[in-house]
Amino acid sequence: MAKAFDFVCNRQVLFGEGKIKELAGLISWHGVKKVFFAAYKGIGKDYDDAVQSLSEKGIGAYKYEIATEPDLNIINNGRDIFLKEKCDCTVALGGGSVIDTAKSINMLAANGGNVEQYQMEGKQAAKAPTLFVAIPTTAGTGAEATKTAVVTNNNNGLKKSLYHTSMIADIVILDPVLTLGLPPKTTAATGMDALSHAIESYVSLNANTFSEMFGLKAIEIINENLPKAFREPSNIDARGSMLLASYLGGQAITAGIGIAHIMAQPIGALYHVPHGDACSIFLPASMELNMPYAAKKYAKIAFALGVGKIGASDEENTKNAIKRVQDIQKEINAPSKLAPYIAATGKEADNAVMIDCIKRTTGHITCNPKPLNEALMTDIFNMCK
């Protein structure tokens, strides 16, 4: 019998070209009167068209522009506006930062308090929030599929998650047309983030039947389409495939993250490394360090990456998988070392500072195949400097 698990899914997912046009009809059915519309700063026609379609249904909208990763001030301010404007629905149109901001505001508006209480003090959501629709415009974070938001704490400088089942989007719209304008660098970073989700969740100690299914399929799709989307930014088929793979990776990561993400989140804040770049840097090293504990699973990943060899040992196929990940990095010019980022901050690569930062943010995570301890943190940090 399969082991017990708790898996949370969105209520409805729409995938395909032009699906954003169905937004107004979907939320109109729910009786929505006014939308808190979170969108990345500078968005134009896609937002205008969506608001026009809402207006035609008699639905109002307040635009909340987001230009950076979410922090306490952005979220708490959004909560106040949501309540002042008497909104009864949240829509997020943008990348992971926009979606994480929106899901946090939506939860806070219903449950009260400030975001730091949920992030640092263990406060839990007690009430179901209003309808939440997530429409990603990047293919990587999978934020539309998760109940987690990563938030920068302005008071202590830490980047730490808050999460609750109620924070997952009710409706997800995956429209590849919205990702056609992504610059190559963003395509690479978000794509490596999605690949990290898929690989780390598959070898997680908390992996289950659902997460493994989503993870392997995401790996297969990313392997075939990430380099293509990077080389051919207007290739709608590759864009659509990456958007779907990102969503599947987001579903898979419900099983938990591994050492690559355990490092990427706090180190990203410490040395100002964009999240996708940090995931790219730590992923191959994480596979190498975890190999003695998860070679059988990495061998299956090798086949999903198209480099598995029948008759080869699990260790050999694991090495094939690592090599393929490194080859993808090179094909899309994704980073493999921390050194340039550390140098840019003017800080030292201090192991003690690094370990303290991780302990206060992601050090509680226990689902990495190789047990998490200071030695593992130090090893992977030194390998990736």
C-alpha positions in Angstrom: 0.0 0.0 0.0 1.2 3.5 -0.8 2.3 5.6 2.2 -0.1 8.2 3.6 0.1 11.7 2.3 -1.7 15.1 2.3 -1.9 16.7 -1.2 -3.6 20.0 -1.9 -4.7 20.9 -5.4 -6.3 23.9 -7.1 -10.0 23.7 -7.7 -9.9 24.5 -11.4 -7.0 24.8 -13.9 -7.4 26.2 -17.4 -4.6 25.7 -19.9 -4.3 27.0 -23.5 -3.8 30.1 -25.7 -6.2 32.9 -25.0 -7.6 31.3 -21.8 -7.2 34.6 -19.9 -10.2 35.8 -21.8 -12.3 33.5 -19.6 -11.4 35.3 -16.4 -14.4 37.6 -16.2 -16.9 34.8 -16.8 -15.3 32.5 -14.2 -15.3 35.0 -11.4 -18.7 36.5 -12.4 -20.1 33.0 -11.7 -18.9 33.4 -8.1 -20.8 36.6 -7.7 -17.7 38.8 -7.3 -18.3 42.6 -7.1 -14.8 44.0 -6.9 -11.4 42.5 -7.6 -8.1 43.2 -5.8 -6.0 42.9 -8.9 -2.3 42.4 -8.1 -0.1 42.8 -11.2 3.6 43.4 -11.9 4.5 47.0 -12.5 4.6 48.0 -16.1 2.1 45.5 -17.3 0.0 46.9 -20.1 -2.4 45.4 -22.6 -3.0 42.1 -20.9 -4.1 43.8 -17.7 -6.2 46.4 -19.6 -8.0 43.8 -21.6 -8.7 41.8 -18.4 -10.1 44.8 -16.6 -12.2 45.7 -19.6 -13.8 42.3 -19.6 -14.5 42.5 -15.9 -16.1 45.9 -16.4 -18.4 44.4 -19.0 -19.6 42.0 -16.4 -20.2 44.8 -13.9 -17.1 43.9 -11.8 -14.8 46.6 -10.4 -11.1 46.3 -9.9 -8.4 47.9 -7.9 -4.9 47.6 -9.4 -2.1 46.9 -7.0 1.3 47.2 -8.8 4.2 45.1 -7.6 7.7 45.8 -8.7 9.8 43.7 -6.3 9.8 40.5 -4.4 7.2 40.5 -1.5 8.2 42.0 1.8 6.3 42.9 5.0 5.5 46.4 3.9 4.1 45.4 0.5 1.9 42.8 1.9 0.6 44.7 4.9 -0.1 47.7 2.7 -2.0 45.5 0.3 -4.1 44.1 3.1 -5.1 47.6 4.2 -6.1 48.6 0.6 -8.0 45.3 0.1 -10.1 46.0 3.1 -10.5 49.8 2.4 -11.7 49.1 -1.2 -14.1 46.4 0.1 -12.7 43.8 -2.4 -14.2 40.3 -2.5 -11.8 38.5 -4.8 -8.0 38.5 -5.5 -6.5 38.1 -8.9 -2.8 37.8 -9.5 -1.3 38.5 -12.9 2.5 38.1 -12.9 5.4 36.0 -11.8 6.1 34.3 -8.6 6.6 37.5 -6.6 3.2 38.8 -7.7 1.4 35.6 -6.9 3.1 35.1 -3.5 2.2 38.7 -2.7 -1.4 38.2 -3.7 -2.0 35.0 -1.9 -0.5 36.5 1.3 -2.7 39.6 1.1 -5.8 37.5 0.4 -5.2 35.4 3.5 -4.4 38.4 5.7 -7.5 40.3 4.6 -9.7 37.4 5.9 -7.7 36.5 9.0 -6.3 39.8 10.3 -3.0 40.5 11.9 0.2 41.3 10.0 2.3 39.1 7.8 5.2 38.8 10.3 3.0 37.0 12.8 2.4 34.2 10.3 6.0 34.2 9.0 7.9 34.4 12.3 5.6 33.8 15.2 3.6 30.7 14.1 0.2 32.4 13.8 -2.2 30.2 11.7 -5.0 31.2 9.3 -8.4 30.4 10.9 -10.8 31.6 8.2 -11.2 30.8 4.5 -10.2 33.8 2.4 -12.0 35.2 -0.7 -11.8 33.7 -4.2 -8.2 33.7 -5.4 -7.3 33.4 -9.1 -3.6 33.1 -10.2 -2.5 33.8 -13.7 1.3 33.3 -14.1 3.3 35.2 -16.7 6.5 33.4 -16.1 7.3 29.6 -16.3 9.2 28.6 -13.3 8.1 29.4 -9.7 4.9 27.2 -9.8 3.5 29.7 -7.2 0.1 29.2 -8.7 0.1 25.6 -7.6 1.4 26.0 -4.0 0.1 27.1 -0.6 3.4 28.8 0.2 4.7 32.4 -0.1 8.3 33.4 0.2 8.5 36.8 1.9 11.5 39.1 2.8 11.3 40.2 6.4 12.3 43.9 6.5 13.1 43.8 10.2 15.6 40.9 10.2 16.7 40.6 6.6 15.6 37.0 6.3 13.7 35.5 3.4 11.3 33.0 4.9 8.1 31.3 3.9 4.6 31.4 5.3 2.0 28.9 4.2 -1.4 27.5 4.8 -3.8 25.3 2.8 -6.1 28.2 2.3 -3.5 30.2 0.4 -3.5 28.0 -2.7 -5.3 29.5 -5.7 -8.8 28.4 -6.3 -8.5 28.9 -10.0 -5.4 28.9 -12.2 -5.2 30.2 -15.7 -2.2 29.0 -17.7 -2.1 31.0 -20.9 1.2 30.7 -22.8 0.6 33.9 -24.8 1.3 35.8 -21.6 4.9 34.4 -21.4 5.9 35.3 -25.0 7.7 38.5 -23.9 10.0 36.9 -21.3 13.6 37.8 -21.8 16.1 34.9 -22.2 17.6 35.5 -18.8 14.3 35.3 -17.1 13.4 32.2 -19.1 16.6 30.6 -18.0 16.2 31.5 -14.3 12.6 30.5 -14.0 13.2 27.3 -16.0 15.9 26.2 -13.6 13.7 26.9 -10.7 11.0 24.7 -12.2 13.6 21.9 -12.8 14.8 22.2 -9.3 11.2 21.8 -8.0 10.7 18.7 -10.0 14.0 17.0 -9.2 14.1 17.9 -5.5 10.5 16.9 -4.9 11.0 13.5 -6.6 13.8 12.5 -4.3 12.2 14.1 -1.2 11.7 11.8 1.8 8.1 13.0 1.7 7.5 12.1 -2.0 4.3 10.4 -2.7 2.4 8.9 -5.6 1.0 12.2 -6.8 4.2 14.3 -6.4 6.3 11.7 -8.1 3.9 11.6 -11.1 3.9 15.4 -11.5 7.7 15.7 -10.9 8.8 13.1 -13.5 6.5 14.6 -16.1 7.8 18.1 -15.4 11.4 17.0 -15.8 10.6 15.3 -19.1 8.9 18.4 -20.4 11.6 20.9 -19.2 14.4 18.8 -20.7 12.7 19.0 -24.1 11.5 22.6 -24.0 13.6 24.8 -21.8 16.6 25.2 -24.3 14.1 25.6 -27.1 12.2 28.4 -25.2 15.5 30.1 -24.5 16.6 30.0 -28.1 13.2 30.7 -29.6 11.4 33.1 -27.3 8.4 33.4 -29.6 7.9 29.6 -29.9 4.4 29.3 -28.5 4.6 25.5 -28.2 7.8 25.6 -26.1 6.4 28.5 -24.0 3.2 26.5 -23.4 5.1 23.4 -22.5 7.3 25.3 -20.0 4.2 27.0 -18.4 2.6 23.5 -17.9 5.9 22.1 -16.6 6.2 24.9 -14.1 2.7 24.2 -12.9 3.4 20.5 -12.6 6.7 21.3 -10.7 4.7 23.5 -8.4 2.3 20.6 -7.7 5.2 18.3 -7.1 7.0 20.5 -4.6 4.1 19.9 -2.2 6.4 17.0 -1.2 9.0 19.4 0.1 12.2 20.9 -1.0 15.8 19.6 -0.7 19.2 21.0 0.0 19.3 23.1 -3.2 16.3 25.1 -2.2 17.2 25.0 1.5 20.4 26.9 0.4 18.9 29.0 -2.4 16.3 30.8 -0.4 18.4 32.2 2.5 21.6 32.5 0.4 19.6 34.4 -2.2 18.7 37.0 0.4 22.2 37.1 1.9 24.1 37.6 -1.4 21.3 39.1 -3.5 21.1 36.1 -5.8 17.9 35.9 -7.9 16.0 32.8 -6.8 16.1 30.9 -10.1 19.9 31.6 -10.4 20.5 30.3 -6.9 18.5 27.1 -7.7 20.6 26.7 -10.8 23.8 27.0 -8.9 22.9 24.6 -6.1 21.0 21.9 -8.1 23.9 19.8 -9.6 25.8 19.9 -6.3 22.7 18.8 -4.4 22.4 15.8 -6.7 26.0 14.8 -6.2 25.8 15.0 -2.4 22.5 13.2 -2.2 23.6 10.4 -4.7 24.5 7.8 -2.0 21.0 8.3 -0.4 18.8 8.5 -3.5 20.6 6.9 -6.5 17.7 4.7 -7.5 15.5 7.8 -7.9 18.1 9.9 -9.6 18.5 7.0 -12.1 14.8 7.3 -13.0 15.3 11.1 -13.3 18.1 10.3 -15.8 15.6 8.5 -18.1 13.2 11.5 -17.8 16.1 13.7 -18.9 16.7 11.5 -21.9 20.2 10.3 -20.7 19.4 7.1 -18.8 21.1 3.9 -20.0 19.5 0.5 -19.7 21.9 -1.9 -17.9 23.9 0.9 -16.3 24.2 1.1 -12.5 22.0 3.6 -10.6 25.2 5.6 -9.7 26.2 5.8 -13.4 22.8 7.0 -14.4 22.8 9.5 -11.5 26.0 10.9 -12.9 24.4 11.0 -16.4 21.5 13.0 -14.8 23.9 15.5 -13.2 25.8 15.9 -16.5 22.5 16.6 -18.3 21.5 19.3 -15.8 24.9 20.9 -16.2 24.5 20.7 -20.0 21.1 22.5 -19.8 22.8 25.2 -17.6 25.3 25.8 -20.4 22.7 25.7 -23.2 20.7 28.5 -21.5 23.6 30.5 -19.9 22.4 29.7 -16.4 24.9 30.4 -13.6 26.8 27.6 -11.9 28.8 29.5 -9.2 28.1 32.0 -6.4 31.4 33.9 -6.7 30.1 36.8 -9.0 27.2 37.4 -6.7 29.2 37.3 -3.5 31.8 39.7 -5.0 29.1 42.1 -6.1 27.9 42.5 -2.5 31.4 43.1 -1.1 30.8 40.6 1.6 33.0 37.6 2.6 31.8 34.0 1.9 31.5 33.4 5.6 30.4 29.9 6.6 29.3 30.9 10.0 27.0 33.7 8.7 25.7 31.3 6.1 24.8 28.6 8.6 23.1 31.0 11.0 21.0 32.4 8.1 19.9 28.9 7.0 19.1 27.8 10.6 16.8 30.8 11.0 14.9 30.3 7.7 15.0 26.8 6.2 17.0 24.8 8.7 13.9 23.1 10.0 13.3 21.2 6.8 14.0 17.4 7.1 13.0 15.8 3.8 16.3 16.1 2.0 17.6 12.5 1.3 20.9 13.2 3.0 20.3 14.4 6.6 20.5 18.2 6.9 23.3 19.3 9.2 26.0 22.0 9.3 28.5 19.7 7.5 26.1 19.3 4.5 25.4 23.0 4.4 29.2 23.7 4.4 30.0 21.1 1.8 27.4 22.4 -0.7 28.3 26.0 0.0 32.0 25.3 -0.6 31.2 23.4 -3.8 29.2 26.2 -5.2 31.3 29.3 -4.2 
